[in-house]
Every structure is written in C-alpha cells, then in structure tokens.
C-alpha cells in the first residue's frame, strides 16, 4: 500500500473505499447487495431519478430517534439528581415545519433566533409555550410577535432588550418569562469563528455586569426571571468547557439567589458530531450524565437548590441524519509536489449547498453511492461547480480509483448548517430536502427552480400592464 503524501495525517488509508463508517452515517443507511447506498430501503439511484441532484436526503427515523434519545437521557440523568431538564432543538441547525413536528413529537422544545424561524415553528403547529427565542439584535417587531404569540421564554442578550421586552409584555398585559445570556469567559477549543462565548464578541452580557442586569429584569413587573444562559461554542468533543462554564454560572447564581428565585439554568448546546472517521463525538448519554454530575456537585458545594437545566442541541440531533447526494461531472488528476497526484472530482453542487468547508475549513467524508468497486483507493478532493477556487466540499478522502462521470456520490453528516447556510451563488437553486422513512421518500422542502430565481427579479416584465404601470 502506497500512502499518498498529499493526504492529511488524520486520514487513514482505507482497506475498503466502499465501506460506510457508522459514526458518520445515519442509522438506516446501508450498502445494499446491489452495491448501492440505501437509506431506509430506498436506493440512491431511485432518489436521484425521482428528485434530481444535488439533493439533501434525511433519514427521518434517525432524527426522531436522536431527538427522543436526547430527551430520555437528560430526563433520566437530572431525575437522578432530584431535578428535571428541558431539551430545546436548536432550529438554526436546520428547521422546516416537518422537522419541528418531529422533534416536538419526541418531547423536545424548539429554540428559534429570528422572526422567520419563529414563523416556521408556528406554522408547524408548535405550542408557543414550548419555544425559546434567541438573538443578539431582535427587532422591535420580532419581540412584539414573540410576546403576543406567547413564546415560552425570550433570551435577553443585552441591557437594551430588558426595556424592549418589558415594554412589549406590558402593552399586552403579559408577564414574559426571560433568561439572561452571559459571556462566561469560557470558549470551546474550536475554529475561531465558532467560539461564541469570549468577552470580545457580540453575544450576551459580561459576568461582571450580570447582577445589575438581573436587578433590572426583576424590577419590571412584566418580566419573569427564569435564569441564566450560556453558550460556549460549537462542534465540541469534550466536556471541560461545559464544566467550567457551569461552575462560573452556578457561582453567580448562588449570589443572585439572595434577590429571588432562579428556577432554571441553560447551559446551551454545541455538542459535536463525527464528520470523518477521525472524529470522536461524545454520546448524548455521556453528555447528559456529565452535565448532571457537575451541576449536582457544584450545587452541593455552594449549598443551593439544583435548578432545572436546559440544553440546546441542534447539530447533534439533525447533523448525522442527512447526506447530500451529487452526480459526478468532470474529473482531473492534478500532479502536485513531484509525482503525487490529487484527483479532483467535480460535482453538480458545491458551496451553494454546503459552505462550511469554505467558511470554516470543515472536513467531510465521501463515498460512491451508486455502485461498489474493487479499484484501488485514490485520494480525491470533491470540488463544486462554482467560480471560486475555494469551492471544495470534501478536502480529502479516498474513493475507488475508477470513480467516473455519472457516478453518484454521497457526503454524510450534512444535516446541520448546510441547507440553513445555502445560497443562490452563481444563480444555482437551493436543492430540495427529501425525508425517507420505511421505504418511502417525500419532499419536505421544495427545491428552487430557475423560475423561482427569476420571479424575484423586478426587471423582468410579467405583462404589458406591468410595463405601462412602471412608466
């Protein structure tokens, strides 16, 4: 076996480039006897023929199962320490009316962070009392809508918002529950752009200013202070950051209890998932147990009641459930550093449907979906079709060396922050999202057509009357 010197050190040369490592694929994805990848009994070629490519393919049962497992794990572990938990699904990862229904049917709450996400959750029929509303710059209109529709909790992100939320609630005669988001000073050891709990950043209020802010909340009769909130980052693989953040917030909570009850503590989300076989994600059962242990021990040390603890997984629920399906177009063997060859495999999508590699340097995996091959593994780079040199979907993985135009390839773990960050760059329509369950596939988000894109262009005349009126 000759290892390509262009391969990153973390990427192992596979014995079988057709194998599907279970850590990065959803539970109902298999390599069928035909050689094709199947999800819940539906073959990749069938999906491509019916819905086209590019295509987001969601394993519906996997999403439902992960949502239920998260709820059960946190319920169990916090009952063990004499408390309770609320698990919010972080809608920013991926939100549609169907997904909102799946997670709420599994017993989860839903976290939204814009008027649009709120609209989707309400359209799905989610009880507003089971919604949390985030955001560092909520508009007056968004706050008014959240309050009037009865959103269960609004996360106060700045001192200015105390007055805005209080006034909106007073106008409709509502006592609005709120949490206060704090910068704990703890951040995840991850990509710079994903570290969202440092002092020098746009989210939340510094710990040093918390007491004054909480006093301001408590002074308003139209607000009900539920507790503190922290979010230390994203794609986190170890619990040390959460432990330290919990210690800091509970120490503050002990001081603030002198001014009144604090029934809840929200420790946020950011639990990592495996995008490649080199990633080692913490199982949700382990996360729940470690959270319960640290909260219990800190509350005992401080001599305070154990609060209800809320968490906000998004990626961990929906991320592993989905793969993106593409068709291979052109292939180029590029000679790099002497005799080393990198095979560029171009697909019919790219950064418009998965911008994370370009935005964060994120790594993904890839497999041929439409067949198996006995060809020797070749180091490949999966490139998109956009006019950007950085339009790369998979920086490095191995595929059978005979990968060819017309093959279908699948990129796993694209359920989170792919559709949500999708764009129309180069006037590509955003792909459809298809849910597969028990041998049946259906569209849950319609893909965009050229007609959809042109319909927003005000320079296109739709009728002679429009031209006359415009003049």
C-alpha positions, 0 to 999 in steps of 0.5 A, a space after each residue: 500500500 502506497 500512502 499518498 503524501 498529499 493526504 492529511 495525517 488524520 486520514 487513514 488509508 482505507 482497506 475498503 473505499 466502499 465501506 460506510 463508517 457508522 459514526 458518520 452515517 445515519 442509522 438506516 443507511 446501508 450498502 445494499 447487495 446491489 452495491 448501492 447506498 440505501 437509506 431506509 430501503 430506498 436506493 440512491 439511484 431511485 432518489 436521484 431519478 425521482 428528485 434530481 441532484 444535488 439533493 439533501 436526503 434525511 433519514 427521518 427515523 434517525 432524527 426522531 430517534 436522536 431527538 427522543 434519545 436526547 430527551 430520555 437521557 437528560 430526563 433520566 440523568 437530572 431525575 437522578 439528581 432530584 431535578 428535571 431538564 428541558 431539551 430545546 432543538 436548536 432550529 438554526 441547525 436546520 428547521 422546516 415545519 416537518 422537522 419541528 413536528 418531529 422533534 416536538 413529537 419526541 418531547 423536545 422544545 424548539 429554540 428559534 433566533 429570528 422572526 422567520 424561524 419563529 414563523 416556521 415553528 408556528 406554522 408547524 403547529 408548535 405550542 408557543 409555550 414550548 419555544 425559546 427565542 434567541 438573538 443578539 439584535 431582535 427587532 422591535 417587531 420580532 419581540 412584539 410577535 414573540 410576546 403576543 404569540 406567547 413564546 415560552 421564554 425570550 433570551 435577553 442578550 443585552 441591557 437594551 432588550 430588558 426595556 424592549 421586552 418589558 415594554 412589549 409584555 406590558 402593552 399586552 398585559 403579559 408577564 414574559 418569562 426571560 433568561 439572561 445570556 452571559 459571556 462566561 469567559 469560557 470558549 470551546 477549543 474550536 475554529 475561531 469563528 465558532 467560539 461564541 462565548 469570549 468577552 470580545 464578541 457580540 453575544 450576551 452580557 459580561 459576568 461582571 455586569 450580570 447582577 445589575 442586569 438581573 436587578 433590572 429584569 426583576 424590577 419590571 413587573 412584566 418580566 419573569 426571571 427564569 435564569 441564566 444562559 450560556 453558550 460556549 461554542 460549537 462542534 465540541 468533543 469534550 466536556 471541560 468547557 461545559 464544566 467550567 462554564 457551569 461552575 462560573 454560572 452556578 457561582 453567580 447564581 448562588 449570589 443572585 439567589 439572595 434577590 429571588 428565585 432562579 428556577 432554571 439554568 441553560 447551559 446551551 448546546 454545541 455538542 459535536 458530531 463525527 464528520 470523518 472517521 477521525 472524529 470522536 463525538 461524545 454520546 448524548 448519554 455521556 453528555 447528559 450524565 456529565 452535565 448532571 454530575 457537575 451541576 449536582 456537585 457544584 450545587 452541593 458545594 455552594 449549598 443551593 437548590 439544583 435548578 432545572 437545566 436546559 440544553 440546546 442541541 441542534 447539530 447533534 440531533 439533525 447533523 448525522 441524519 442527512 447526506 447530500 447526494 451529487 452526480 459526478 461531472 468532470 474529473 482531473 488528476 492534478 500532479 502536485 509536489 513531484 509525482 503525487 497526484 490529487 484527483 479532483 472530482 467535480 460535482 453538480 453542487 458545491 458551496 451553494 449547498 454546503 459552505 462550511 468547508 469554505 467558511 470554516 475549513 470543515 472536513 467531510 467524508 465521501 463515498 460512491 453511492 451508486 455502485 461498489 468497486 474493487 479499484 484501488 483507493 485514490 485520494 480525491 478532493 470533491 470540488 463544486 461547480 462554482 467560480 471560486 477556487 475555494 469551492 471544495 466540499 470534501 478536502 480529502 478522502 479516498 474513493 475507488 480509483 475508477 470513480 467516473 462521470 455519472 457516478 453518484 456520490 454521497 457526503 454524510 453528516 450534512 444535516 446541520 448548517 448546510 441547507 440553513 447556510 445555502 445560497 443562490 451563488 452563481 444563480 444555482 437553486 437551493 436543492 430540495 430536502 427529501 425525508 425517507 422513512 420505511 421505504 418511502 421518500 417525500 419532499 419536505 422542502 421544495 427545491 428552487 427552480 430557475 423560475 423561482 430565481 427569476 420571479 424575484 427579479 423586478 426587471 423582468 416584465 410579467 405583462 404589458 400592464 406591468 410595463 405601462 404601470 412602471 412608466 
